[in-house]
């Protein structure tokens, strides 16, 4: 079952109208109608919200035919498995998420430890001490962040950024880890509550066959 049919089937299973489902994710019934007709897919944060509402993984929602959430079976004795790539984020300023369906080959052992994870392409250099520009990162939406870990977060609807996570008593700071000069993104009070964590970065694959971690 593909994404469009999954949305409709699960919406009807929960007894929700298109308008009611739209309200739950902060959008209109028109957006839900476009998903169910196959004309569009939601951004990364909304995709995560839908999966939580429906009680399924993102890969299951997308219609992956997989033995476990987020994965397809390796072929023969291959130690690599394909994992779903959901789009693009930015290591720098928050930018609009760019949907980008496809798969990335990742080690089966890593993927198995993060069954609901997905992959994102990364632009920008504000995390280049640890994550080179152009790399692909694995993001686990189930992990709780800790101070100093790398996360992908939505700082505005449809705009995400990858940075180091630092949570204080009353503030949230998303900090660069770069050889270049980049400013901290600091949120306090109501603005802190508006930042939505997409997930914790748990692995990356560098571009051009560079080091893989």
N, C-alpha and C positions, 0 to 999 in steps of 0.2 A: 504494500500500500504506500503510495507516494505522499508527499507533504500535504498537498491540497486535500486529498481524501482523508488523511489523518486528522487535520484540523476540523473538518466538518463532522467526521464520525465521533470524535471526542467531544466536540461542542454539544452535539445532539445527545451523546451519552450522559453528559452532565446537565442536560435540560436547559442550556443557555441559548439565548438568541444571539445573533451576530452583534447586536448593540451591546448586550450584557457582557459578552466576551471582550469586545473592544474596550469597554470601560475598565475591565479588570487589568488591562495592560496599558491604559492611558491613551487609547486610540479610538477611532470612530468605526462604526459598522461598515463603512466603505472600505477601510483597510482589510477587515476580516473577509469581506466579499471578494476582494482581489486575491487574497491568499487561497480561498476555497475554489476560485475559478482557475488558479494556476497562473495568473497574470503577474504575481509579485510574491516575494518572500520578505519576512520582517528582518530588521536589523538584529545584531547579535544579542543585545540585552533583552529584546522582546522575545526572541527565540527561546532564551533561557527561561523567561517568565512563563511562556506557553507550556514548556516541558514540565515545569513545576505544577502548573494548574492541572495538567492532564495526568500527572503522576508517571512520567516516562522520561527517558533520556533524550537529549537533543538528537542523537543519531536515530533513535527509534522514531521520533517525531518526523525526521527527514525521510524516513522510509528505508533506512539501511537494512539490507538482508544480511544480518550478522549473527554469529554465535554468541556474542556478548555485546552490550551497549558500546557503540563507538567503534567497533572493530569488524573487520572481515577476516575470514580464516586465511592463514598463510598457505601458500601453494607448496606442496611437497614438503621438503625439509627446510624451507626458507625461514630465516630468523627475523624477517621483516614482514610487517603487515601494513595495509593501507589504512590510514585514519582520515576522517573527514576534515577538510579545510573549509572553514565557515566564512572567511573574509580577511580583512586587513585592519590593522591598528597602527598607531604611530608612537614612536619613542621620541617625544618632543612636545609639541603643542597638540592638544586634542583636535582631531580632525574627523570628518565624516567617515563613518564605517563604509567600506566598499564591499558589497557581497561578492564572493568569489568561490563558487562551488568547485569541488575537486577533491583529490586525495593526496596525502603525503606518505611516503614509506617511512615507517618508524620501527625501532626494535620491538619485537613482540613482548619482551619482558617489561619494558617501560610502559607500553600501552596497557598491558595487563594489570599494572598497579594503579592505573587511572582510567577505569572503564568508561567513565562518562566524559572524558576529556575531548577536546577538539583542537584543531590547529588554526593559527592565524599568521599571515604574513606581517612583517614588521618593517615600516619605513622609519627614517630618522636616526639620529645619532646620540640621543641623550642617555642611552643605556649602553654605549659602545664599550665600556670597560668590561662588561660581561656578555653582552649580546650584540654582535656585529650588525650594522645596517644590512637590510635585505635578508635577514635570517627568518626562519619559520619557528614559531614557539608553540609548545603544547600547553594548553590552559585547562586546569582542572576546576570546574565550577563548584565542586563539592568541598574543597579544602578551605579551612578557616585560615585567614591570613595572619601572619605574625610580623612584628616590627622588623624591617630590613628585607623582607622577601619581595620579590618582583611580582607585580599584579597587573592585570588589565582592568581598567575602571572606566565607566562612563561618567564623564563630568557634566554632560548635557545630553539630552535625548538624541541618540544616533551618533554621538561623538565619543570616541574612546581614546585612551592613552595607556602606554605601558611605562610604569615607573616603580621605584621602591616605595613600599608602604610603611608609613609611620603613624601610629595612632596614639594621641595623647589623651589627657583627661577631657579636654573640651575641643580639641582640634584634630583634623586629619591632614597629614602632609604627604604629598606624592612627590618624591624627590628624584632628581636625575642621578645617574651613575656614569659620568661621561668624562672624557678627556677635554671636552669643550665646555664653555660657560653656558649653563642653563639654570634658570631660576626654579626654586621650589614652587609647587602649587599648594597653597595653604587654604584650608576650608575650616570654618568654625561655625558654631551655632546651626542655624537652619541650612546653610550652604553645605555643611558637612553631611547632613542627612540626605541631601539630594544626590550625592555621589553614590553610584551603584557599582558594586564590585562584580565584575564579570567572572573573575576567577584568578587563581594563583598560577604563575608560570612555573612549570615543573621540569621542562626539558626544552632544548632547542636544537635545530639543525642549521648550520651556517650555510650561506649561499656559496656557490662555486666550489663545492667539496672542501670547504674549510673545516676546522675542528668541529666535531659533533660532541655535545655534552649530554 
